[in-house]
Amino acid sequence: MDGMSSATPLAEDSTAAVNGLVDNRRAAALLGVSVNTFRVWANRSQTATSGIAAAMPTPIATMHGQVYRVEDIEEFGRYVALNSRTTRSAQRERGAYFTPGDAADVMVRWALRRSDDVVLEPSVGDGQFAIAAQRYAASHGWGRLDLHACELDPATASQAVATGAVDADRVHVGDFLAENRLPEADVVIGNPPYVRVREVSAPMRRNALRTAAKTMHGLDMDPAGSVWMPFVSKSASLLKPGGRLAFVLPLDFTYVRYARPLWDLLAKSFGRIRVLRFRERVFPDIMQNVLLLLAEDHGGSTAHAELVAHDRLADLPEGIGDGVRVPILDVIIGHRSFQHALLPAETTSALEMLRARTHAAQERVKFNIGYVSGNKGFFHPSAEAQKLFHLPKSSLHPTVESSRQLTSAGLATSSMTLAASLWLPNDKLTKGEQDYVTQGVQDEVDMGYKCRIRSPWYRVPGVRAPELFLTTFSDRPRLYLNDAGWYGSNSVLCGYIRADEDPVSVVGSWYTPLTLLSTELQIHSLGGGVMIAVPREADSVRILDRDSTLPVDSEALDAALRSRDSNAAYELGAESIRKFVGSEGLDAIQAGADVLTKWRKAQA
């Protein structure tokens, strides 16, 4: 085996890393993508100069396939999360996920009401919705429905016609967002593309932005948004009074900022809105968390959506049923209301009892992404490079270059083993540093994007030592004291303490069952169930205020972090919670965290 003297086979029935290593299958599961997608990225990484494939870590060995360090995969996952929130299959570059038959049948049964319903499918794909609709109509003796369909890909459109999903004279080949010959419909049903607007071609991008502005009362769409957003808004504009909308959408729809104008539009356009979620994956073959949006009574309005949640699609009752009411205004102003709606009533009551003693973490600490070097290898020189180029110690600063440095680490950086240094030279370079810069030019480090746009290219900007570090890609976010004054790269979140605050006190307020629950409420996860902490979400995590927090047992916390037992670390603050809500309230807080954890991991 290349690069390793010995190896233990990775157990086929295990999803965990073995000796800190993962194969292709486990790496894909951690990232929340299919194995095929992961392999495509790996193959493209050999020649890619930008994008996700270019950021792929290098395998450390080959053993019946490639083997990676789990820490490298976790760091890569953070890059994927920050640069492409919606995971896309390599085979479906247009963002198209074909809908399983069961989901299509459920949506069709709900949406179709009459034999003369005019149906529109804006992205027909393999024709699952059209097939299900015609099958449903035939079972009721209605004859063939008046069903129109759009499809961007001509080959896919031809296949849909060949299978009988849709009649040839009812297929509109091209971009749905640019099509202006579509009829008004009683039902619009479908599964729109899950691809970000900035990642599509320029004409399609223009179509998406124009459609959003036209159908959402002139509001400009965030270019960071996804194509599914103007798909939904245009679909709503094509409905007749009393019409119905049924879409498969990514879970992001319930919380991303760019979707808020769409929620406002839906609230003003439909008399009833239901969101259906299932623990069991709707798409069995890909790591994409989705929901079903059912909106009816077009032309009406409502102040609430309803969350209907079940373990499996098969558990859904006939007629869908009522759900937990979610105020749409709360969604529009940025609350994670659909996550809250999953909580037991006892948990909600306990949270209300604690509200006056809690606040968002940002009131005491501000989280930011660490510095971006532009080339980790060059700006974090190895011991050999430091010696070869005589790099002065005054230019080498202790840093958290990779999140793996915090794996099994204790509470404070002063107790950690230094694994990396950031080369941050003074204004005047030494002879050795000049030679190092020359070597960087020869290696074309200066041509990398981040280096190319700054002057001088070899000086990393925005470097500042935080008081705290927070892990970004993990099952549980872990907070560390930076008492040694290390710097932090963009592999971690850097926490900067507010004036008159104490980092030790913030750590004590962080490690409680309340915070554990709040991270499940506020921090999103990949399809594989791994949490991805970004600054805005970390800032919004609710923690106990300073006066309500009992002193933390720093030795026990240090031991829990070293043993990688995050649950034990958060349990150390249980008494601070029990003091205000009693044992029953504490149990309710812990039960709520367990509920949300099960929802998150059920999708893994």
matplotlib code that plots the C-alpha trace (Angstrom):
import matplotlib.pyplot as plt

x = [0.0, 1.5, 2.6, 1.8, 3.8, 0.8, -3.0, -6.1, -8.9, -11.8, -14.8, -17.5, -20.3, -18.8, -19.5, -16.8, -13.2, -10.7, -7.4, -8.4, -8.8, -11.7, -12.2, -14.2, -17.5, -17.1, -15.7, -18.7, -21.1, -19.3, -19.7, -23.3, -22.8, -23.0, -19.9, -20.0, -20.0, -17.0, -15.1, -15.8, -14.4, -11.3, -10.7, -11.2, -8.9, -5.9, -6.4, -8.8, -7.4, -10.6, -13.8, -14.7, -12.6, -9.5, -10.0, -10.0, -7.5, -4.8, -5.2, -2.5, -2.6, -4.2, -5.9, -8.6, -9.3, -8.1, -7.7, -7.9, -7.4, -10.8, -9.5, -8.7, -12.2, -13.8, -11.8, -12.8, -16.4, -16.3, -15.1, -17.9, -20.4, -19.2, -18.9, -21.8, -24.4, -26.6, -24.9, -25.1, -24.7, -21.9, -24.2, -26.8, -24.8, -28.0, -29.0, -31.7, -32.6, -35.3, -38.1, -38.8, -42.2, -43.6, -43.1, -44.6, -47.7, -48.3, -48.1, -50.3, -53.0, -53.1, -52.9, -55.3, -59.0, -60.9, -60.7, -60.4, -57.4, -54.7, -51.4, -47.9, -44.6, -41.9, -38.9, -40.2, -37.0, -37.7, -41.4, -42.2, -44.8, -46.4, -46.6, -48.0, -50.6, -51.8, -51.9, -54.0, -56.4, -56.8, -57.6, -60.5, -61.7, -60.9, -59.0, -55.8, -55.0, -54.2, -50.6, -47.9, -44.2, -40.9, -37.5, -34.1, -32.4, -33.6, -32.6, -34.4, -37.5, -37.4, -37.2, -40.2, -42.2, -41.0, -42.1, -45.6, -45.2, -46.2, -47.5, -45.1, -47.2, -47.3, -43.5, -41.7, -38.0, -35.9, -35.5, -38.8, -37.8, -37.7, -40.8, -43.7, -46.2, -47.3, -51.0, -52.6, -52.8, -54.9, -51.9, -48.2, -46.2, -42.5, -39.0, -37.0, -33.2, -31.1, -28.3, -27.1, -27.9, -24.2, -23.3, -25.5, -24.8, -25.1, -28.3, -29.9, -28.7, -30.3, -33.5, -33.5, -32.9, -35.5, -38.1, -37.5, -37.9, -41.0, -42.8, -41.8, -43.1, -39.8, -37.6, -34.0, -32.9, -29.7, -27.3, -26.2, -29.6, -30.7, -32.7, -35.5, -36.6, -37.6, -39.0, -41.5, -42.3, -43.0, -45.0, -47.2, -47.8, -49.1, -51.8, -55.5, -57.5, -57.9, -54.9, -52.5, -48.7, -46.7, -42.9, -40.0, -37.6, -34.3, -34.5, -32.6, -35.9, -37.0, -34.1, -31.8, -31.8, -32.4, -35.7, -37.3, -38.9, -40.3, -42.0, -43.5, -44.9, -46.3, -48.0, -49.7, -50.6, -52.1, -54.8, -53.0, -49.4, -48.1, -44.5, -43.9, -40.7, -39.7, -36.8, -36.4, -34.6, -37.0, -34.1, -32.6, -29.6, -28.3, -27.5, -30.0, -32.3, -35.6, -39.2, -42.5, -44.2, -48.0, -49.7, -53.4, -56.2, -54.2, -55.4, -55.8, -53.4, -52.2, -50.1, -49.0, -47.5, -48.0, -45.2, -46.3, -43.5, -43.4, -40.7, -41.5, -43.4, -45.5, -46.7, -48.5, -52.2, -54.7, -55.5, -52.1, -53.5, -52.9, -49.5, -47.8, -48.5, -45.4, -45.7, -44.4, -43.3, -40.9, -39.4, -39.1, -37.2, -34.8, -36.0, -35.4, -39.1, -39.4, -36.7, -38.5, -41.7, -40.1, -39.6, -41.8, -44.1, -42.2, -39.0, -40.6, -41.9, -38.5, -36.9, -39.4, -38.6, -34.9, -35.3, -34.8, -31.5, -30.1, -28.9, -27.3, -23.7, -22.8, -23.7, -20.5, -18.3, -18.2, -17.3, -15.5, -13.8, -10.0, -7.5, -7.3, -3.7, -4.1, -1.7, -1.6, 1.6, 3.6, 2.3, 2.6, 6.1, 7.3, 10.1, 12.4, 11.4, 11.9, 15.4, 16.3, 15.4, 16.5, 13.1, 13.4, 11.3, 10.0, 8.1, 6.7, 3.5, 1.7, -1.6, -4.5, -3.8, -6.2, -9.1, -7.3, -5.1, -8.1, -9.0, -8.5, -7.0, -7.6, -9.5, -6.7, -4.1, -1.5, -1.8, -1.8, 1.1, 2.0, 1.6, 1.8, 3.2, 2.0, 4.8, 4.0, 7.1, 7.9, 8.1, 11.8, 12.5, 15.7, 17.9, 16.3, 12.8, 13.7, 14.8, 11.6, 9.6, 11.6, 10.8, 7.1, 7.2, 8.9, 6.2, 3.5, 2.2, 1.8, -0.6, -3.2, -6.3, -6.0, -2.3, -2.8, -5.3, -3.2, 0.0, 2.5, 1.2, 3.2, 1.7, -1.5, -4.0, -6.4, -4.5, -5.5, -5.4, -8.8, -9.6, -11.6, -11.7, -14.9, -14.8, -16.7, -17.1, -18.1, -20.9, -20.9, -19.3, -16.5, -15.2, -11.6, -9.7, -6.9, -4.9, -1.6, -2.5, -2.4, -3.7, -6.5, -6.9, -10.3, -10.4, -11.9, -14.1, -12.3, -14.1, -13.4, -14.6, -16.7, -15.5, -15.7, -16.2, -14.0, -13.3, -13.4, -16.8, -18.0, -16.7, -18.6, -21.8, -21.2, -20.9, -24.5, -27.3, -29.1, -26.3, -26.3, -30.0, -29.5, -26.7, -29.2, -31.7, -29.3, -26.5, -27.2, -25.8, -24.7, -26.7, -24.4, -25.6, -22.4, -22.8, -21.3, -20.9, -20.7, -20.3, -23.9, -25.2, -22.6, -23.4, -27.1, -26.6, -28.3, -26.2, -26.8, -25.9, -22.8, -24.7, -26.8, -23.8, -22.2, -18.4, -17.2, -15.0, -12.2, -10.3, -13.4, -14.1, -10.5, -10.7, -14.0, -12.6, -9.4, -11.5, -13.6, -16.8, -18.6, -21.8, -20.0, -18.5, -22.0, -23.4, -21.0, -23.2, -26.4, -26.6, -26.7, -29.9, -31.4, -31.1, -33.7, -36.0, -35.6, -34.9, -38.0, -37.0, -33.5, -34.8, -37.0, -34.0, -32.0, -34.9, -35.3, -31.6, -32.0, -35.1, -33.3, -30.1, -32.1, -33.7, -30.2, -28.6, -31.5, -30.7, -27.1]
y = [0.0, 3.4, 5.6, 3.3, 0.5, -1.4, -1.0, -2.3, -3.0, -0.6, -2.6, -2.6, -2.3, 0.8, 4.4, 5.7, 6.5, 3.7, 5.0, 8.5, 7.3, 7.1, 5.5, 6.9, 5.7, 7.0, 10.3, 10.7, 10.0, 12.6, 15.2, 14.3, 13.4, 10.2, 8.1, 8.7, 12.5, 12.1, 10.0, 12.6, 15.3, 13.2, 12.5, 16.2, 17.3, 16.1, 18.9, 21.4, 24.9, 26.3, 25.2, 22.3, 19.7, 21.9, 22.0, 18.2, 16.9, 14.6, 10.9, 9.6, 6.1, 3.6, 0.5, -0.9, 2.7, 6.0, 6.6, 10.0, 11.5, 12.2, 15.7, 16.5, 15.4, 17.5, 20.6, 19.9, 19.6, 23.1, 24.4, 22.7, 24.1, 27.7, 27.6, 25.4, 25.1, 22.9, 19.6, 18.7, 15.3, 15.3, 13.6, 16.4, 19.6, 21.4, 20.7, 18.2, 15.5, 13.1, 12.5, 9.1, 7.7, 7.5, 11.3, 12.0, 9.9, 11.7, 15.1, 14.2, 12.7, 15.9, 18.3, 16.9, 17.5, 17.5, 15.8, 19.2, 20.4, 22.0, 20.7, 22.3, 20.6, 23.2, 20.8, 17.4, 15.5, 11.7, 12.4, 11.0, 13.6, 13.5, 9.7, 9.7, 12.4, 10.5, 7.3, 9.0, 10.4, 7.0, 5.4, 7.9, 7.4, 10.9, 10.2, 11.9, 15.2, 18.5, 18.4, 20.8, 20.4, 22.3, 20.7, 22.5, 19.4, 18.3, 14.7, 14.4, 16.0, 13.5, 10.7, 12.0, 12.0, 8.5, 7.1, 8.6, 10.9, 13.9, 14.6, 16.0, 19.0, 19.8, 19.8, 23.2, 22.6, 25.4, 27.4, 27.5, 30.9, 32.4, 30.6, 32.9, 30.6, 28.7, 28.4, 29.3, 26.2, 24.7, 22.8, 23.4, 20.4, 19.6, 19.3, 22.4, 22.5, 22.8, 24.9, 28.3, 31.2, 32.3, 28.8, 28.7, 30.2, 33.9, 33.8, 31.5, 33.8, 36.7, 34.8, 33.8, 37.4, 38.9, 36.3, 36.9, 40.7, 40.3, 37.8, 39.0, 42.5, 44.0, 42.7, 42.0, 38.4, 37.6, 36.2, 33.7, 32.2, 29.1, 28.7, 26.9, 30.3, 32.0, 28.6, 28.7, 32.4, 32.1, 28.9, 30.7, 33.5, 31.0, 29.6, 30.3, 31.5, 28.7, 26.9, 24.6, 24.4, 21.2, 21.3, 19.3, 21.8, 21.6, 22.0, 25.3, 26.9, 27.0, 29.2, 30.7, 34.5, 34.7, 32.7, 35.2, 37.3, 34.1, 33.3, 36.8, 36.2, 32.8, 34.2, 36.9, 34.4, 31.3, 30.6, 27.6, 26.4, 23.1, 21.9, 18.2, 16.7, 13.1, 11.6, 8.9, 10.3, 11.2, 10.7, 7.4, 7.6, 11.1, 13.1, 15.9, 17.0, 17.9, 18.8, 18.9, 22.3, 22.2, 25.5, 25.9, 28.4, 30.7, 34.3, 34.0, 34.8, 33.3, 34.3, 30.8, 27.8, 24.3, 21.8, 18.2, 15.9, 12.1, 9.4, 8.1, 9.1, 6.0, 7.4, 10.3, 10.1, 10.4, 14.0, 15.1, 16.2, 19.3, 20.4, 22.6, 26.3, 28.3, 32.1, 33.1, 36.5, 34.7, 32.9, 36.2, 37.9, 35.0, 32.7, 29.0, 28.4, 25.1, 23.7, 24.9, 23.3, 19.9, 20.3, 18.8, 21.2, 20.6, 21.7, 24.9, 25.7, 25.2, 27.5, 30.2, 29.9, 30.4, 33.1, 36.0, 34.5, 33.9, 35.9, 35.4, 34.5, 37.6, 39.8, 38.5, 37.2, 37.9, 35.0, 35.5, 33.2, 33.1, 34.4, 33.1, 32.5, 31.6, 28.7, 26.7, 24.8, 28.0, 30.2, 27.4, 26.3, 22.9, 22.6, 21.6, 24.7, 27.0, 25.6, 25.6, 29.2, 30.4, 31.9, 34.0, 33.1, 36.6, 35.9, 32.5, 32.7, 29.8, 29.1, 26.7, 25.9, 22.9, 21.8, 18.5, 20.4, 20.6, 17.0, 15.4, 18.7, 20.0, 23.2, 25.7, 26.3, 26.7, 22.9, 22.0, 20.8, 23.3, 21.8, 24.8, 28.3, 31.1, 32.9, 36.6, 38.6, 42.1, 44.9, 44.3, 40.7, 38.9, 37.3, 33.9, 35.3, 36.9, 33.5, 32.0, 34.6, 33.8, 30.1, 30.9, 32.8, 29.9, 27.6, 30.1, 30.6, 34.3, 33.4, 31.9, 34.0, 35.3, 36.0, 37.7, 40.3, 41.6, 43.5, 42.3, 38.8, 37.1, 39.0, 37.5, 40.2, 40.4, 38.3, 38.8, 36.5, 35.7, 34.8, 31.7, 29.1, 27.3, 24.2, 24.5, 21.0, 18.5, 16.6, 19.1, 22.5, 22.7, 25.9, 26.4, 29.0, 30.7, 31.6, 31.2, 33.9, 31.7, 32.9, 31.0, 30.1, 29.8, 26.2, 27.4, 30.3, 32.9, 34.3, 37.9, 38.8, 42.0, 44.7, 43.9, 40.2, 37.3, 34.4, 31.8, 33.1, 32.7, 29.1, 28.4, 29.8, 27.9, 24.4, 23.7, 21.5, 24.7, 25.6, 22.1, 22.5, 25.9, 24.7, 22.1, 25.0, 27.5, 25.7, 23.9, 20.6, 18.8, 16.0, 13.6, 15.0, 16.9, 20.4, 23.4, 26.4, 29.7, 33.1, 34.3, 31.0, 30.7, 34.3, 33.5, 30.5, 31.3, 30.9, 31.6, 35.1, 35.6, 36.0, 32.9, 30.6, 28.5, 28.2, 25.6, 22.7, 23.4, 20.2, 18.0, 20.1, 19.7, 15.9, 15.7, 17.5, 15.4, 12.3, 13.7, 13.3, 16.5, 15.4, 15.1, 18.5, 20.1, 18.1, 19.8, 22.9, 21.0, 22.4, 25.9, 24.9, 22.9, 25.8, 27.8, 25.1, 22.2, 18.6, 18.3, 21.4, 20.1, 16.8, 18.7, 20.7, 17.5, 15.7, 18.6, 18.4, 14.6, 15.1, 17.5, 15.4, 12.4, 14.4, 15.6, 12.2, 10.3, 12.0, 10.8]
z = [0.0, -1.1, 1.7, 4.6, 6.2, 7.4, 7.5, 9.1, 6.6, 6.9, 8.1, 5.5, 8.1, 9.8, 8.9, 11.4, 10.7, 11.4, 12.9, 11.7, 8.1, 5.7, 2.3, -0.6, 0.8, 4.3, 3.0, 0.7, 3.7, 5.8, 3.1, 2.3, -1.3, -3.3, -3.8, -7.5, -6.9, -4.6, -7.2, -9.9, -7.7, -6.9, -10.6, -11.6, -8.8, -10.7, -13.3, -11.8, -11.0, -9.3, -7.7, -5.5, -7.3, -6.9, -3.1, -2.8, -0.3, -1.4, -0.4, 1.9, 0.6, -1.8, -0.5, -2.7, -3.5, -2.0, 1.7, 3.3, 6.7, 8.3, 9.3, 5.7, 4.6, 7.4, 6.3, 2.7, 3.8, 5.3, 1.9, 0.1, 2.6, 2.3, -1.5, -2.6, 0.1, -2.1, -3.0, -6.7, -8.4, -10.9, -13.4, -13.0, -13.6, -14.1, -10.5, -11.5, -9.0, -10.4, -8.0, -6.5, -7.5, -3.9, -3.4, -6.8, -6.1, -2.7, -4.3, -7.3, -5.0, -3.1, -6.1, -8.6, -7.9, -11.2, -14.6, -16.3, -14.2, -16.3, -15.0, -15.5, -14.7, -15.1, -15.1, -16.3, -16.0, -16.2, -16.1, -12.7, -11.9, -15.4, -15.3, -11.7, -12.8, -15.9, -13.9, -11.2, -13.8, -15.5, -12.1, -11.7, -15.3, -16.3, -19.5, -20.4, -18.6, -20.2, -19.0, -20.1, -19.3, -19.7, -19.9, -20.4, -21.8, -25.3, -24.8, -21.4, -23.0, -25.8, -23.3, -21.4, -24.6, -25.6, -22.2, -22.7, -19.7, -21.8, -25.3, -27.8, -28.5, -24.8, -24.2, -24.1, -24.6, -23.1, -19.9, -18.0, -16.7, -20.2, -21.6, -22.3, -24.0, -21.0, -20.1, -16.8, -14.7, -11.9, -10.7, -10.9, -9.6, -9.8, -8.5, -9.7, -10.2, -7.0, -8.4, -7.4, -9.8, -10.0, -11.1, -14.3, -17.7, -18.1, -20.1, -17.5, -14.7, -16.4, -16.8, -13.2, -11.9, -14.2, -13.3, -9.6, -10.0, -12.2, -10.0, -6.6, -6.8, -8.1, -5.3, -6.4, -5.9, -4.1, -6.7, -4.0, -4.2, -6.0, -9.2, -7.4, -6.0, -9.3, -10.4, -7.4, -7.8, -11.6, -11.0, -8.5, -11.1, -13.6, -11.3, -11.7, -8.7, -6.3, -7.9, -6.1, -6.0, -5.1, -5.1, -3.8, -2.3, -0.4, 3.4, 2.9, 1.9, 5.6, 6.7, 4.1, 3.9, 0.1, 0.4, 2.8, 0.0, -1.4, 1.9, 1.9, -1.6, -0.7, 2.4, 0.3, -2.5, -0.9, 1.7, 3.1, 3.1, 4.4, 4.6, 4.8, 6.4, 6.8, 8.8, 6.2, 3.1, 0.3, -2.2, -1.1, -3.4, -2.7, 0.4, -0.1, 2.6, 1.1, 2.0, 0.2, -0.2, -0.7, -1.2, -2.1, -2.6, -4.9, -4.5, -0.8, 2.0, 5.3, 8.2, 9.1, 7.4, 8.9, 9.5, 9.0, 10.2, 10.0, 10.2, 6.7, 3.6, 4.1, 7.5, 5.9, 6.4, 3.6, 3.0, 4.5, 7.8, 9.9, 11.1, 13.7, 12.9, 12.0, 11.9, 8.4, 9.7, 12.1, 9.1, 7.2, 10.0, 10.2, 13.0, 12.6, 13.2, 11.4, 13.6, 16.7, 15.4, 15.7, 19.5, 22.1, 24.0, 27.2, 25.6, 24.2, 27.7, 29.3, 26.7, 27.5, 31.2, 30.4, 27.8, 30.3, 31.4, 27.9, 24.9, 21.5, 21.8, 19.7, 22.7, 24.3, 21.5, 17.7, 15.5, 12.2, 9.7, 10.2, 7.8, 4.2, 3.3, -0.4, -0.2, 3.0, 2.2, 1.4, 4.2, 6.8, 6.0, 7.3, 9.7, 6.8, 4.8, 7.9, 8.3, 4.6, 4.1, 7.6, 8.2, 11.4, 14.4, 14.6, 11.3, 12.4, 14.5, 16.2, 14.4, 14.0, 10.4, 10.3, 12.4, 13.0, 15.4, 17.8, 17.5, 20.9, 22.2, 25.6, 26.5, 26.0, 23.3, 26.0, 26.6, 22.9, 20.8, 18.2, 14.8, 12.4, 12.2, 9.9, 8.0, 8.4, 7.6, 8.7, 6.2, 5.6, 4.5, 5.5, 2.8, 3.6, 3.3, 0.0, -1.3, 0.1, -1.9, -5.0, -4.5, -4.2, -7.5, -9.2, -7.8, -9.0, -5.5, -6.4, -9.2, -6.9, -6.7, -3.2, -3.6, -7.0, -5.7, -2.8, -2.5, -1.7, -2.6, 0.2, 3.1, 4.5, 5.5, 8.3, 10.8, 14.4, 17.4, 18.8, 22.4, 21.4, 18.6, 17.5, 15.3, 12.0, 10.7, 13.4, 15.0, 17.9, 17.7, 20.2, 21.8, 22.9, 24.9, 23.0, 26.0, 24.1, 21.6, 18.5, 15.1, 13.3, 9.6, 7.9, 9.0, 12.3, 13.5, 15.5, 18.5, 19.6, 23.0, 23.5, 25.8, 29.6, 28.8, 30.0, 27.6, 30.5, 31.5, 27.9, 27.8, 30.9, 29.4, 26.2, 27.6, 28.8, 27.5, 26.5, 24.1, 22.7, 21.9, 20.5, 18.1, 16.7, 16.2, 14.7, 12.9, 9.6, 8.6, 5.5, 4.0, 5.8, 9.2, 10.0, 11.4, 9.5, 11.7, 9.9, 11.7, 11.4, 12.8, 15.6, 16.6, 16.9, 19.3, 22.6, 25.7, 29.4, 30.5, 32.7, 36.0, 35.4, 34.7, 37.5, 37.5, 35.0, 36.1, 33.8, 34.5, 33.8, 30.6, 29.5, 30.0, 28.1, 25.1, 25.1, 25.1, 22.2, 24.3, 23.3, 25.0, 28.3, 27.8, 27.4, 30.3, 32.7, 32.6, 33.5, 37.0, 35.6, 33.7, 36.5, 38.9, 36.9, 35.4, 37.7, 36.8, 34.6, 32.7, 32.3, 31.0, 28.5, 27.2, 26.8, 25.1, 22.7, 21.7, 21.2, 19.0, 16.7, 16.7, 15.6, 12.8, 11.7, 11.8, 10.3, 7.1, 7.2]

ax = plt.figure().add_subplot(projection="3d")
ax.plot(x, y, z, "-o")
ax.set_aspect("equal")
plt.show()
